[in-house]
Amino acid sequence: MPRTTSRSRPSPPPAAAPKPSPEAPGREAPASRAKNSVKVKEKTKVKAPKGRRFVALSGNIGAGKTTAAKMLSQSFGYELFDEPVIDNRFLRDYYSDMSRWSFTLQLEFLIRRVEHHELIHSYRRSCVQDRTLYEDPEIFAKYLHGLGHLTNAELDLYYEYFQRLSRHIIRPDKVICFEVGSVDVLLDRIRTRGREEEKGIRPQFLRGLNGYYASFPQVLQEKYGVECLVMDVSRQDIRRGRGREEFLDRVSTFLA
């Protein structure tokens, strides 16, 4: 059964599956040897791809990555590595004052995602990651620098940290890239999930991110050598019914 993993650093996993601990309120529990593990009890609906896989989700804020990652974890029995946002100590301050906190937040995310990659390397089962490591250097850091929230020196230092910390980590086998061209759809999904720290996100910020996401699959494939499946999920409800079945079928074929 799958577990969810967040930003805290667990000790190396045992060979046998650990017992679940109580779920954290308001979010699927982060999997940590010290705290907050949960097992999802939904039965597998689609035949899971054979062999060990490391698959990651990418997409703009509100695109549906978290929903999709949970679904793959539940349906295929993959270990789930959550995006470290809910328990992030800098996120609320970041949305209040991006110029002050952008560099700090980018370093925080870099450290947590590298920890995820290190854990994934040690796991025997297949894993799914909610947001890739590469979206920060290729999208968010560049965009925040362009907006004036990162100085030239901060951007250079961030890339130095990225190169050093990511030098020996494993890369995802494959990445599923979500496209949502409509900013209104993104805002509606953000409002629906109701994260307090995201209430101040403005349409133009999401629109700018979409510009970077348009070329991200090409960057992943040509720069990092990672195969991508691009899916337009603007109108597709992958949570239930036919939309869910079609999504799982496409992913199963892509991962086979």
N, C-alpha and C positions, 0 to 999 in steps of 0.2 A: 504494500500500500504506500502511496506517496506521502511525503512530508514537505513542509514549506520551510525555506531557509531565508533568513534576513541578514542584517549587517553584523551581528555579534560574532566573534571568532570562536567556533566550537573546537574541541579537541578532536583528533583524528577519529573517524567513524569506526565502530566495531564491525565485524564481519556480519553479525546478525542484525536484523532491523530493530531499532530501539523502540521502547514503549512510548506511546504518545503522552504528552503533558497537556494541561488545559489550554484552550485556544485563547489567544490575546483578543480583547474586545475590539470590535470594529474592523477586523482584518483577519485573513487567514494567518495562523500563527507562524512566526519565523522559526525555522528549524535550527536549533542550537542545542549542543549537548548539555548546556547549562540550563536552558529554559525554552519554553514556548514551542514544543513540537506538537503536531497534530496529524492524524491520519484521516484521509478522506475515504468514505465508505462506498462511494458510488461505484457500481460495477462497470467493467470495461464494456463499451458499446461497439467499438471498432477494433479490428485485429491490429495489435501493436506491431510496428516494424521489428524485424528480427535484428539482433545484435545491439551492442551498446551504442548509444547516440548522445551527442551533446548538441542540442538545438537551442537557439535563442530567438527571441521576438524583438523586433524593432518597430518604431513608429512614433508619431507625434503624441504629445500629451492628450489623453482622451481617445486615442485611436482604438483601444480595446485590447492592448497587450496583456494586461493582468488577467482579464477574463479568459483570453485564449490560453495563457500559460497554465492557469488552473485547470482548464478543460483538458489540455494535453496531459497534465499530471494525473488527473482523475481517470481519463480514458485509456491511456497507455501505461500507467503505472510509473511515470517518470518522477524523479526527484525534482521538486520545485524550488527554485531560487528566486525569491521575490526581489523586486526593486526596493532598495532601502530608503523609502520615502516617509512612511508613516512615523517611524521612530527616529527620523533624522533630526539631529539637534540643531541644525542650522537652517532648515528649509523655511520655517516661518519668517525668520529674520531676512532670509534671502529675498522672499517675495515682497517684503516691506522696504528693503533697501538693496537693490541688486548691485549697485556700484560698490557698496561696502562689503557685501558677502559673496559675490560671485566666485572669486578666487578660492575662498575658504570652502565653499560648497563643492566646487569642482574637485578639489583635493580629497574631500570627504568621500565623494562618489568614486573617485579613482581607487582609493584604498579599499573600500568595501567591495567593489566589483573584482578587483584583483584577488581579494580573499575568496570570493565566490569561485573564481577560476582555479585557485589552489585546491579548494575543497572538491570541486568537480573532478579534478585530476585524480583525487584519492578515492572517489566513489566507484563502486563496481557496477552500479545500475546506471541506466540512461538518465540524463538530466535535462531540464528545460529551464532557461534563464529569462526572466522578465526584464527586458531591455539589455542591449549588448554593451560591452565595455567600450566599443568603438564609436558609439554615438556621442560620447562626451568630447573626445578630441576632434572628431570630424564634423560635428554639428554644433553642440552647445558652446564649447570654448570659442570656436571661430565666430559664432553669432554674437555671443556676449562681448567679445572683443570688438566686433564691428559696431555694436551699440554703444561702445565706450565704457562698458562695465568692467572690462579687464584692460589693464595697461599693457603696452608692448612687453615690458619686463615681466609682468605676471604671466602673460601668455607663453613667453619663452621658458619661464621656470616651470610652468605646468607641463609643457611638452618634454622638458628634461625629465621630470618625475615620471611621466607616462612611459618614455622610452626605457628608463631604468627599471621600473616596476613591472612592465609587461614583457620584458625581454625574453623570459623563459617560460611564459605561461602557454597553456594549450589554447588553441582557437576553437570556436564552435565548428562542428562538422558542417552544419547548415543553419541558415538564418531565414526566418519568415518575416518579410517586410510588409507592414500594413500601410496602406495609403488611404487617407481620408482628405479629399480635396476641399471639402466644405468646412470652413471655420465654424459655421453655425452648428454643424453636427458635432464637432469637437467640443464646443462650449456646452451644448446640451448634455453630452455624455459626462463632462466634468461636473456639471451641476447635479446630474442624477446621482453620481457616486458620493458627492457631498463632502469632499475633503476640505476641512476648514482652511488650511493654508493655501488652497488653490482658488479661493473665492475671488481674489484680486487679479487673476490672469486676464489679460486684455486680448481682444481679437487680433490686433496687429502683431502681438508677440507670437501667437500661434501661426499667423500668416507667414511671418518671417521664417519660422522653423520649417514650415512646409516647403519653402524654397530650397532649403538645405536637404530636406528628406527626399526631394525629387531625384537627386543624383546619388543618394547614399547607397542603393543597391549596386550601382556601378563601381563605387569606391570600394565596397566590401569585396567584390569579385576581382577587380583588377589590382588593387593595392594589397589586400589581405588574403586573397585566394580563397574566399569563402563563398560557396554556392548559395544563391538566394532564390526564394519563392516570393514574388511580389503579388500581393492580393489587395484589390480595392474593396474595402469593407465599409464604404460610405453608406450603402443601403442594405447591407446584409446583416441580419441579426444572427450571430453565430451561437447564441446562447441556447437556442431551442429549435425544435422542429426540423424542417428541411434545411434551413440555414446551417444548423449545427452539423447535420449529417454531411452536407456538402463540404463544409470546412474540414471536418475530420477525414473525409475521404481524400481530399486534395493533399492534406498534410501527410497522410499515411503513404500515398503514392510518392510524394516528394522525398520522404525519408527512407523509402524502401531501398 
